[in-house]
């Protein structure tokens, strides 16, 4: 029997999870392996360790251990900003006049303003433990770059960030937060790498994409002694680190005898959504609970809803391993929408497999619809959400309105992955009524998919 939940619920420090959850160990249909683009064979630990820290490479390949212990230094860092609150959205429920109960896990209560710190901390820790000098990475809207620069400052590592050019120009405040924490920030694509110069030659005037920035960051890492590349989403290791979100949410809801009927999250590369749903999906796979899982992505970059489930390069420069995922093609250049963190041509291999199995649903939404939902949330719940998080809010509102039509008092949980206080240019365009939507044509998507590599 469930009982009324407070507006905010926090776990005690003693209740904090001490291990991450690895859903792949339980999945009946395993994710297809990463492939070496040169040989077509599954990537080995030795090959991955040339790009990633060795311990992270091990986590990337681990499909055996259901729980991975959190190192004590990482756990101690987590205690500075965790646990994050589970919030009952009473005021949003009232505004929607819905019988549904809406809950959200708020990950914006740290300096980086998002969930990204959950993975930045362990990745920086493993790099330091390996004796590295520094790391390289990419960032879209800037949340990941901010989080990694914070973690690197704490563990005394150099940090070089390639920031997608449109976000570099739209979000100068996030850029300056990164620089304040000691990171070097370069707009991508740039003239500082061979791949960047090639992309600029082929796409003059491009505003970039996460795929472009990944290529440049990987090139810089493999050509700089003492450096490795770290990624803020997509990879199995990153989704696993983010399960701290779902583990906390599940434990907090169980205190009140509550289990969600629907879980909604924004989807770009998949880390926020994968981290939120993994512990709940485990119960579904065991036949213990029924729940719907909904990914919300932008119509301008609709990998799950209009992409193809196939092996593709993880980056535009085609230097990374091949991953089997829902993809629009590595050459696809998304429009410069304001949800920069969702402008990625592919999707996590784990979420792609769950979607292919029919466990994960997907929907696509325009950015004006997203900002309308974000405004509603800001005016009712008092938090200005990031544009990425606005996608999850939109999905949750649609589910709540469905419950209203059907007269169902379902429990809806969504991930509020970050705050939007550095996204005021975007909010300004929305408030001025000049924000535009972009829907790619079938021809545009098919042209990019036609360039997929030969399938194994």
Beta strands, then each sheet from edge to edge (+ up, - down):
strand 1: 8-9
strand 2: 19-21
strand 3: 67-69
strand 4: 86-88
strand 5: 101-106
strand 6: 134-139
strand 7: 158-164
strand 8: 184-188
strand 9: 227-229
strand 10: 262-266
strand 11: 292-298
strand 12: 308-313
strand 13: 322-327
strand 14: 360-365
strand 15: 411-416
sheet 1: 1+ 4- 5+ 15+ 10+ 11+ 14+
sheet 2: 2+ 3-
sheet 3: 8+ 7+ 6+ 9+
sheet 4: 12+ 13-
end
